[in-house]
Amino acid sequence: MILISKLPPNERDAWYECMINHAYEAEDWENARQLLVRLLKKDKKRADEMAILSYVSCCAEAVSATLPLPDFSSTLEDFYLRYGMESAENI
């Protein structure tokens, strides 16, 4: 799996720009992104990088006012299991 730091510059920069607007650490973002990719793969789905960023960012935004912040990956998994990912395509 490609790390955020190894993505093409425009995608990488979009991730970094989004990450600085939320309280989670870079490692939390990386783990949440990788989890979403695994969940999609398990469900035989795929999404482009900007759709993945949008989904992960939405999860961060949804809990941004919660203190203490919940575990990012757990939040993402809960959202995915409840709501799926509308912009994902079947493989």
C-alpha positions as CSV (number, residue, x, y, z in Angstrom):
1,M,0.0,0.0,0.0
2,I,1.3,3.4,-0.9
3,L,1.9,5.8,2.0
4,I,0.6,9.4,1.9
5,S,4.2,10.6,1.6
6,K,4.7,8.6,-1.5
7,L,1.6,9.8,-3.4
8,P,1.9,12.1,-6.4
9,P,2.6,15.6,-5.3
10,N,-0.9,17.0,-5.9
11,E,-2.6,14.2,-3.9
12,R,0.1,14.3,-1.1
13,D,-0.3,18.0,-0.8
14,A,-4.1,17.8,-0.6
15,W,-3.7,15.3,2.3
16,Y,-1.2,17.5,4.2
17,E,-3.4,20.5,3.7
18,C,-6.4,18.7,5.1
19,M,-4.4,17.1,8.0
20,I,-3.2,20.5,9.4
21,N,-6.9,21.5,9.9
22,H,-7.6,18.8,12.4
23,A,-6.2,17.6,15.7
24,Y,-5.2,14.1,14.7
25,E,-1.6,13.2,14.2
26,A,-0.2,12.3,10.8
27,E,0.1,8.6,11.9
28,D,-3.6,8.6,12.7
29,W,-4.4,9.9,9.2
30,E,-2.2,7.3,7.6
31,N,-3.8,4.5,9.7
32,A,-7.3,5.6,8.9
33,R,-6.5,5.9,5.2
34,Q,-5.0,2.4,5.1
35,L,-8.0,1.0,7.0
36,L,-10.5,2.5,4.6
37,V,-8.5,1.0,1.6
38,R,-8.6,-2.4,3.3
39,L,-12.3,-2.1,4.0
40,L,-13.0,-1.2,0.4
41,K,-10.9,-4.0,-0.8
42,K,-12.7,-6.5,1.5
43,D,-16.0,-5.3,0.0
44,K,-14.6,-5.5,-3.5
45,K,-14.8,-1.8,-4.0
46,R,-12.4,1.0,-4.9
47,A,-12.3,4.7,-4.8
48,D,-9.9,7.3,-6.2
49,E,-7.5,9.1,-3.8
50,M,-9.5,12.3,-3.6
51,A,-12.6,10.4,-2.7
52,I,-10.7,8.5,0.0
53,L,-9.3,11.9,1.3
54,S,-12.8,13.3,1.3
55,Y,-14.2,10.4,3.3
56,V,-11.4,10.4,5.9
57,S,-11.7,14.1,6.2
58,C,-15.4,13.9,6.8
59,C,-14.8,11.4,9.6
60,A,-12.3,13.7,11.2
61,E,-14.7,16.7,10.9
62,A,-17.6,14.7,12.4
63,V,-15.8,14.2,15.7
64,S,-13.7,17.3,15.8
65,A,-15.7,18.8,18.6
66,T,-15.5,15.7,20.7
67,L,-13.1,15.7,23.6
68,P,-11.2,13.6,24.1
69,L,-10.9,12.8,20.5
70,P,-12.0,9.3,19.8
71,D,-9.6,6.8,18.0
72,F,-9.6,7.9,14.4
73,S,-9.5,4.5,12.8
74,S,-12.3,3.2,15.1
75,T,-14.4,6.2,14.1
76,L,-13.8,5.6,10.4
77,E,-14.6,1.9,10.7
78,D,-17.8,2.7,12.6
79,F,-18.9,5.2,9.9
80,Y,-18.0,2.8,7.1
81,L,-19.9,-0.1,8.6
82,R,-22.9,2.1,9.3
83,Y,-23.0,4.2,6.1
84,G,-20.7,2.6,3.6
85,M,-19.0,4.9,1.0
86,E,-21.3,6.2,-1.6
87,S,-18.5,7.3,-4.0
88,A,-16.8,3.9,-4.0
89,E,-17.2,1.7,-7.1
90,N,-17.5,-2.0,-7.4
91,I,-14.4,-3.7,-8.8
